[in-house]
Amino acid sequence: MTILIAYDGSPDARAAVEFAGRALAGRPAIVVTVWEPLLVRMRRFPLGAITIAEDLGEARGQAEQVAKEGAELAAAAGFAEVTSRVVAETESIWRTIVEVADELDVTLVVMGSRGLAGLRSVLLGSVSNHVLHHIHRPILIVPPAKG
């Protein structure tokens, strides 16, 4: 039973790792961080919502640091044989997570949710909601803590 943990460094992702570690301790885990290359951003936001000076190597390096942090957190939470993986998004973050889960044939996907609803969800999108509705394997979505 291999667990895929989608990790972006957010407090909600951290909470998901910690919860899943308590529930699934001892199982192997792969932490995946999806990063967005400059060309994807340019296609999505052509009117200059990005800085041209962005360094792709720096962006990938930041994603690798996030994935490493997620792997360390997963190991501390009780997962075994934790590895990390950084994947460049080519179309959408949610689709990339689904594709990686299928490629690795994982048993379960774990991810956090920001808990957006209504108009905020429509405007910002919901990665966890899209993964839930497009993946063909079990998924554990950990909601945000009440605050």
C-alpha positions as CSV (number, residue, x, y, z in Angstrom):
1,M,0.0,0.0,0.0
2,T,1.9,3.1,-1.3
3,I,0.5,6.5,-0.3
4,L,0.9,9.5,-2.6
5,I,0.9,12.8,-0.6
6,A,0.3,16.0,-2.6
7,Y,2.3,18.6,-0.7
8,D,2.6,22.3,-1.4
9,G,4.0,23.6,1.9
10,S,0.7,25.2,3.0
11,P,-0.6,24.8,6.6
12,D,-3.5,22.7,5.1
13,A,-1.0,20.3,3.4
14,R,1.0,20.0,6.6
15,A,-2.2,19.2,8.6
16,A,-3.0,16.5,6.0
17,V,0.4,14.9,6.3
18,E,0.2,14.9,10.1
19,F,-3.3,13.4,10.2
20,A,-2.5,10.8,7.6
21,G,0.7,9.8,9.4
22,R,-1.3,9.1,12.5
23,A,-3.8,7.0,10.6
24,L,-1.5,5.3,8.1
25,A,1.8,5.0,10.1
26,G,4.4,2.5,8.8
27,R,3.2,2.6,5.2
28,P,5.5,3.7,2.3
29,A,4.8,7.2,1.0
30,I,5.8,9.4,-1.9
31,V,5.5,13.1,-1.5
32,V,4.8,15.0,-4.7
33,T,5.1,18.7,-5.2
34,V,3.8,20.2,-8.4
35,W,5.5,23.4,-9.7
36,E,4.4,25.7,-12.4
37,P,7.0,26.6,-15.1
38,L,7.1,30.2,-16.5
39,L,5.6,29.2,-19.9
40,V,2.5,27.7,-18.2
41,R,2.0,30.9,-16.3
42,M,2.5,33.0,-19.5
43,R,-0.2,30.9,-21.3
44,R,-2.6,31.3,-18.4
45,F,-1.9,35.0,-17.6
46,P,-0.7,36.6,-20.8
47,L,-1.3,40.2,-19.7
48,G,1.8,40.4,-17.5
49,A,0.7,39.0,-14.2
50,I,4.1,37.4,-14.0
51,T,7.6,38.7,-13.7
52,I,9.7,37.9,-16.8
53,A,12.8,37.9,-14.6
54,E,11.6,34.7,-12.9
55,D,14.3,32.1,-12.9
56,L,13.1,28.6,-13.8
57,G,16.0,27.0,-11.9
58,E,15.1,29.0,-8.8
59,A,11.4,28.0,-9.1
60,R,12.3,24.3,-9.5
61,G,14.7,24.6,-6.6
62,Q,12.0,26.1,-4.4
63,A,9.7,23.2,-5.3
64,E,12.4,20.7,-4.4
65,Q,12.8,22.3,-1.0
66,V,9.0,22.1,-0.5
67,A,9.0,18.4,-1.5
68,K,12.0,17.7,0.8
69,E,10.2,19.5,3.7
70,G,7.1,17.4,3.0
71,A,9.1,14.2,3.0
72,E,10.7,15.1,6.3
73,L,7.3,15.9,7.8
74,A,5.9,12.6,6.5
75,A,8.8,10.6,8.0
76,A,8.3,12.4,11.3
77,A,4.5,11.7,11.1
78,G,5.2,7.9,10.9
79,F,5.3,7.0,7.2
80,A,8.0,4.6,6.2
81,E,10.3,4.6,3.1
82,V,9.4,8.2,2.3
83,T,10.6,9.6,-1.0
84,S,9.9,12.9,-2.7
85,R,9.2,13.9,-6.2
86,V,8.9,17.2,-8.0
87,V,6.8,17.4,-11.1
88,A,6.4,20.3,-13.6
89,E,2.8,21.1,-14.3
90,T,2.0,21.2,-18.0
91,E,-1.8,21.8,-17.9
92,S,-3.1,22.0,-14.3
93,I,-2.0,21.1,-10.9
94,W,-4.9,18.7,-10.2
95,R,-4.4,16.9,-13.5
96,T,-0.7,16.5,-12.8
97,I,-1.5,14.9,-9.4
98,V,-4.0,12.5,-11.0
99,E,-1.4,11.6,-13.7
100,V,1.4,10.9,-11.1
101,A,-1.0,8.8,-9.0
102,D,-1.9,6.7,-12.1
103,E,1.8,6.5,-13.2
104,L,2.9,5.2,-9.8
105,D,-0.2,3.1,-9.3
106,V,-0.6,4.3,-5.7
107,T,-3.1,2.9,-3.4
108,L,-4.3,6.1,-1.8
109,V,-3.8,9.9,-2.4
110,V,-3.6,12.2,0.6
111,M,-4.1,16.0,0.3
112,G,-5.3,18.9,2.3
113,S,-8.1,21.3,1.4
114,R,-8.3,25.0,2.0
115,G,-12.0,24.7,2.6
116,L,-13.1,27.3,0.1
117,A,-16.7,27.5,-0.8
118,G,-19.0,29.6,-2.9
119,L,-17.6,32.3,-5.1
120,R,-14.0,32.0,-3.6
121,S,-14.0,28.4,-4.8
122,V,-15.2,29.3,-8.2
123,L,-12.6,32.1,-8.6
124,L,-9.6,30.3,-7.1
125,G,-10.5,26.8,-8.1
126,S,-10.1,23.8,-5.9
127,V,-7.3,21.4,-6.6
128,S,-8.6,18.8,-4.1
129,N,-12.2,19.0,-5.6
130,H,-10.9,18.5,-9.1
131,V,-8.6,15.6,-8.0
132,L,-11.6,14.0,-6.1
133,H,-13.8,14.1,-9.2
134,H,-11.2,12.9,-11.7
135,I,-9.2,10.3,-9.9
136,H,-10.1,6.6,-10.1
137,R,-8.6,5.5,-6.8
138,P,-9.2,6.2,-3.1
139,I,-8.4,9.7,-1.9
140,L,-8.2,11.2,1.6
141,I,-8.9,14.9,1.7
142,V,-8.2,16.4,5.1
143,P,-10.3,19.6,5.7
144,P,-8.7,22.7,7.3
145,A,-8.9,23.0,11.1
146,K,-11.7,25.1,12.4
147,G,-10.3,28.4,13.5
